[in-house]
Amino acid sequence: MRTLQLNILGVNIQAHCPNSFAYDLLHGCYSAFVNPELSPPHLNYEIHARGASSFDICLHQEAPIVCENDYELMYFFEKSITVEMQKIRTDLLFLHGGALEYQGRCCLFTAPSGSGKSTTTWAALHHGFNYMSDELAPIIPGTNMVACYPHALCLKTPPPPPYDLPPGTLKTAHTLHVPAEKLPCKTLLEPVPLAAVFFVRYDPTAAAPQVRPVTTAESGARLYSNALNLLCHSRYGLDVVIAAASRSRGFELITNNLAASCDLVKQTMSRA
């Protein structure tokens, strides 16, 4: 049994792993959060092997979550952490989206699953952007700051050249995970002020990538639909979302050519 100790957004997490396979997988995906000297954990997970590649996850001795393979182990562990952190860090507004830093400011990429958000995020890391998150963007209300959540960048399919994945990429049955230390950029841990939000839409038929400004009202409505813990905030989160939309610029990003899309985002960030 090996114990993984993490500190994520001030939440202390322990995961007791039954073997090196489970430990190495979780350690690789959460390497940016590893802290071997933690105070008593807020969340205590017990992971038990059920077979050669299947596991049970138990949180605080509750009913176990059955994971049939390594993909489900990662999926359910991540899901549990995301839900439990929202219960503990009720001061934060959690948005579903990628967060990148460029010249001291943060831009968010939000999109439904399959819209190219993570692939665009991965490409942008090769073009002068630094990594904050590819999945969860916690807004600090009243400050216009975005906290960092740099777990391993997750892709469902290999990206096109020249954005090949590095050695050390973790592979599960259905996903690819690039640990923070394998990324081609800096990984940030401190909050960054929000400057722009890009609502990503992949369109292979478009002649070229395009950016269309959206109004504050449209940006706020789209952000609201991507918020996870609205009930933790007054007025169902409306004030926090409206403030974030008002203090940043909103854009629709139609992407196909990754290099051209990243250049367009950089130009837009410079003007935002």
C-alpha positions in Angstrom: 0.0 0.0 0.0 1.4 3.4 -1.1 0.0 6.7 0.0 -0.3 9.8 -2.3 -0.6 13.1 -0.5 -2.0 16.1 -2.4 -2.9 19.7 -1.6 -5.4 21.0 -4.2 -6.7 24.5 -3.7 -6.0 24.3 0.0 -7.8 20.9 0.3 -5.6 18.1 1.8 -6.2 14.8 0.1 -4.8 11.3 0.8 -5.1 8.4 -1.5 -4.0 5.0 -0.3 -3.1 2.9 -3.4 -2.9 -0.9 -3.5 0.0 -1.1 -5.9 2.5 0.9 -8.0 0.3 0.9 -11.0 -2.5 2.9 -9.3 -0.1 5.1 -7.4 2.0 6.0 -10.5 -1.1 6.8 -12.6 -2.6 9.1 -9.9 0.8 10.6 -9.1 1.4 11.4 -12.7 -1.9 13.1 -13.2 -1.7 15.1 -9.9 2.1 15.6 -9.7 1.8 19.5 -9.4 -0.2 19.0 -6.2 2.0 16.5 -4.4 2.8 17.5 -0.8 4.3 14.9 1.4 4.0 17.0 4.6 0.3 17.5 5.0 -1.8 18.2 8.0 -4.7 15.8 8.6 -6.5 15.2 5.3 -9.9 16.7 4.4 -10.5 13.8 2.0 -9.2 10.3 2.7 -9.5 7.7 -0.2 -8.9 4.0 0.0 -8.3 2.4 -3.4 -8.4 -1.4 -3.5 -7.5 -3.7 -6.3 -10.3 -6.0 -7.5 -8.2 -7.7 -10.2 -5.3 -7.1 -12.5 -6.6 -3.7 -13.8 -9.8 -3.0 -11.9 -10.3 -1.1 -8.6 -12.7 0.1 -5.9 -12.5 3.7 -4.6 -13.8 4.4 -1.1 -14.0 7.9 0.4 -14.2 8.0 4.2 -15.4 4.3 4.2 -18.5 5.1 2.2 -19.9 2.7 -0.4 -17.2 1.9 -2.9 -17.1 3.1 -6.5 -16.3 0.2 -8.9 -13.8 1.0 -11.6 -13.5 -1.6 -14.3 -10.2 -0.2 -15.8 -7.6 2.5 -15.5 -9.7 5.0 -17.4 -12.6 4.6 -14.8 -10.1 4.9 -12.0 -8.9 8.3 -13.2 -12.5 9.4 -14.2 -14.2 8.6 -10.9 -11.2 9.8 -8.7 -11.3 13.1 -10.6 -15.1 13.3 -10.4 -15.1 12.7 -6.6 -12.4 15.3 -6.0 -14.2 17.9 -8.1 -17.5 17.3 -6.2 -15.9 17.2 -2.7 -13.8 20.4 -3.4 -17.0 22.3 -4.2 -18.4 21.3 -0.8 -15.2 22.5 1.0 -14.3 25.5 -1.1 -17.7 27.1 -1.3 -16.0 30.5 -1.6 -14.9 29.7 -5.1 -17.0 29.6 -8.3 -15.9 26.5 -10.3 -16.2 26.9 -14.1 -15.7 24.1 -16.6 -13.0 25.3 -18.8 -9.3 25.5 -19.6 -7.2 28.4 -18.2 -4.0 29.7 -19.7 -1.7 32.6 -18.7 -0.3 35.0 -21.4 1.8 38.0 -20.5 0.5 38.1 -16.9 -3.2 37.7 -17.7 -5.5 34.7 -17.9 -7.7 33.6 -20.8 -10.3 30.9 -20.4 -11.3 28.3 -23.1 -14.8 27.0 -22.6 -16.7 24.6 -24.8 -18.9 21.5 -24.8 -17.1 18.2 -24.9 -15.7 17.4 -28.3 -15.3 21.0 -29.4 -11.5 21.0 -29.4 -11.0 22.9 -26.1 -8.2 20.6 -24.8 -6.5 20.2 -28.1 -6.5 24.0 -28.6 -5.1 24.3 -25.0 -2.4 21.8 -25.8 -1.4 23.6 -29.0 -1.4 27.0 -27.2 1.2 25.8 -24.7 3.6 25.6 -27.7 3.0 29.2 -28.6 3.9 31.3 -25.6 1.0 30.4 -23.2 1.6 29.0 -19.7 -0.5 26.3 -18.1 -3.1 26.8 -15.4 -5.7 24.1 -16.1 -7.5 22.3 -19.0 -10.7 21.4 -17.2 -11.5 23.4 -14.1 -11.2 27.2 -13.7 -12.0 28.4 -10.1 -13.0 32.1 -10.0 -12.1 33.9 -6.7 -15.2 36.2 -6.2 -14.6 39.9 -5.8 -11.0 39.7 -7.1 -11.3 38.9 -10.8 -8.7 36.3 -10.3 -8.6 32.7 -11.5 -7.0 30.0 -9.3 -4.8 27.3 -10.9 -5.8 23.7 -11.2 -2.9 22.2 -13.1 -3.7 18.5 -13.2 -2.3 16.5 -16.2 -3.7 17.9 -19.4 -6.2 15.3 -20.8 -6.8 14.5 -24.4 -9.2 11.9 -25.9 -7.2 11.5 -29.2 -3.6 12.2 -30.2 -3.1 15.8 -31.5 -1.9 16.4 -35.0 1.7 17.3 -35.9 3.7 19.2 -34.9 2.0 19.0 -31.5 3.0 15.4 -30.8 2.7 14.1 -27.2 6.0 13.8 -25.2 7.5 10.7 -23.7 6.0 10.1 -20.3 2.5 10.7 -21.5 0.1 8.5 -19.5 -2.3 6.4 -21.4 -5.6 4.8 -20.2 -8.1 2.8 -22.1 -9.7 6.0 -23.5 -7.6 9.0 -22.6 -4.1 10.5 -22.8 -2.7 12.5 -19.9 0.3 14.8 -20.1 1.8 15.4 -16.6 2.5 19.0 -15.6 6.3 18.4 -15.7 6.1 17.1 -19.3 4.3 20.2 -20.7 6.3 22.5 -23.0 5.7 25.6 -20.8 5.6 26.8 -17.2 3.0 25.4 -14.9 1.5 28.1 -12.6 0.2 27.7 -9.1 -0.7 31.2 -8.2 -3.9 33.0 -9.2 -3.9 35.2 -12.4 -6.3 38.0 -13.3 -8.9 37.1 -15.9 -8.7 39.1 -19.1 -10.6 37.2 -21.8 -13.0 34.3 -22.3 -13.0 32.3 -25.5 -16.0 30.1 -26.3 -14.4 27.5 -28.6 -16.1 25.9 -31.6 -14.3 23.6 -33.9 -15.3 24.0 -37.6 -13.3 22.0 -40.1 -15.2 23.7 -43.0 -14.1 27.3 -42.0 -11.7 28.9 -44.4 -9.6 30.2 -41.5 -9.9 30.6 -37.7 -12.1 33.4 -36.6 -12.7 35.5 -33.5 -16.0 37.2 -33.0 -16.5 39.5 -30.0 -19.6 38.8 -27.9 -21.5 41.1 -25.6 -21.1 41.1 -21.9 -24.6 39.7 -21.6 -23.9 36.8 -24.0 -20.5 36.1 -22.3 -22.3 36.0 -18.9 -25.0 33.7 -20.1 -22.4 31.3 -21.6 -20.3 31.4 -18.5 -23.3 30.7 -16.3 -24.1 27.6 -18.3 -20.5 26.3 -17.6 -20.6 27.0 -13.8 -20.6 24.0 -11.5 -21.5 25.2 -8.0 -23.9 28.1 -8.5 -26.0 27.2 -5.4 -23.0 27.9 -3.2 -23.3 31.6 -4.0 -25.8 34.3 -3.4 -28.4 34.9 -6.0 -27.6 31.5 -7.5 -24.2 32.7 -8.6 -25.5 35.5 -10.8 -23.4 38.2 -9.2 -20.2 36.3 -9.4 -20.7 35.3 -13.1 -21.8 38.8 -14.1 -18.8 40.3 -12.4 -16.5 37.9 -14.2 -18.1 38.7 -17.6 -18.0 42.4 -16.9 -14.3 42.5 -16.0 -13.2 40.5 -19.0 -13.8 40.4 -22.8 -15.8 37.6 -24.4 -15.1 36.1 -27.8 -16.3 33.2 -29.9 -13.3 31.3 -31.3 -13.9 29.3 -34.4 -10.9 27.0 -34.8 -9.5 24.6 -37.2 -5.8 25.3 -38.0 -4.2 25.1 -34.6 -1.2 27.3 -35.2 -3.3 30.0 -36.8 -5.9 29.7 -34.0 -3.2 30.2 -31.3 -1.8 33.3 -33.1 -5.3 34.7 -33.4 -5.8 34.2 -29.6 -2.5 35.9 -28.9 -3.4 38.9 -31.1 -6.8 39.1 -29.4 -5.2 38.9 -25.9 -2.8 41.7 -26.8 -5.8 44.0 -27.6 -8.2 42.8 -24.9 
